Amino acid sequence: MTNEQYIKAIENRHSRRAYKQKHLSQEIKDVIKQMVDAVNEEAGLDLLFIDDATPFFSIFSGKFSMIVVAGDDSQKVRENCGYFGESIVLQCVYHGLGTCWVSGTYNENKVYEAIKLPSEKRVYAVITIGYPKDRYSLVEKTMYKATHKKCKSYQDMIEVCDEKLPEAYAYGLSLVEKGPSAVNRRPVKFRYENGEFSGYVDEPYSDKSVDFGIAKLHFVIGAMAKGVNGKWSFENVFEPVDGQRLKFEPKMDEEEKSNE
Ligand SMILES: Cc1cc2nc3c(=O)[nH]c(=O)nc-3n(C[C@H](O)[C@H](O)[C@H](O)COP(=O)(O)O)c2cc1C
């Protein structure tokens, strides 16, 4: 998918919890399984596709599948789960499917029983995928109201900013604002100081790092659209200022550089 297509998916994505009474076609399931295999290979995760996810849910409706988002017990793996899981979400959304990240409202014990994960690994969330209902259900409207009473703008997520944000970073953050996060808490704190952009979450050894991974991907997509082809470091280069602050390392497009 192109970067532009990812942006379209970000614009169109909303968590969907009501699906049609029709299972995904075999062709779509096969494509999702291929994406899962590719992510596991690239990022060393333990994502697993489950054909019929309905037995693990009580408040979601219709027929849907899910990806179990699992891996080793580390901060980096939590972030990668968010980053790579969201890349699959956006590809599904672009092709008209409905998705929802879920870490609370499903039967986690039943999932552990079903998948027999090695004891050193953990399930961080699941992602439901199905054909979304044309209209939002009452449950969806109620959940939306509950989670969107107060929404942090991206400006609210910036902790320090000692000069005007470059356009690429401001746009990246505007796409972070559109991303999913558990109970819509948008927990990532960003700083732009001395020309360096960084981000962190207060409790990196929690599922807030999954939210951070999702935010990282949205930021990278936004920055890239404005000519900054950067990546997030995994090393905390700011110790001992705070625990786990990670830096965004920009790399300008050749074309942009020659225009400077
Ligand atoms: C890690 C994570 C966990 C989530 N857990 C749940 C959940 O347990 N149940 C649920 O209905 N939605 C869950 N959500 C969806 C959020 O509520 C949703 O992303 C947020 O309210 C923003 O709404 P939007 O996704 O429609 O933009 C989760 C999202 C993330 C990223």
The ligand as an ORCA input file, in Angstrom:
! r2SCAN-3c Opt
* xyz 0 1
  C      -4.641     -1.170     22.982
  C      -6.121     -0.874     22.790
  C      -7.074     -1.537     23.573
  C      -8.444     -1.314     23.380
  N      -9.360     -2.042     24.111
  C     -10.677     -1.929     23.840
  C     -11.619     -2.769     24.511
  O     -11.284     -3.577     25.381
  N     -12.926     -2.678     24.158
  C     -13.363     -1.805     23.186
  O     -14.554     -1.791     22.891
  N     -12.495     -0.963     22.558
  C     -11.166     -1.010     22.860
  N     -10.264     -0.204     22.202
  C     -10.736      0.775     21.214
  C     -10.698      2.196     21.810
  O     -11.767      2.364     22.714
  C     -10.777      3.214     20.659
  O      -9.628      3.089     19.868
  C     -10.838      4.646     21.165
  O     -12.024      4.859     21.906
  C     -10.806      5.649     20.000
  O     -11.902      5.435     19.139
  P     -11.648      5.101     17.609
  O     -10.792      3.859     17.553
  O     -13.019      4.873     17.008
  O     -10.930      6.260     17.002
  C      -8.891     -0.380     22.403
  C      -7.923      0.310     21.642
  C      -6.569      0.070     21.826
  C      -5.565      0.767     20.962
*
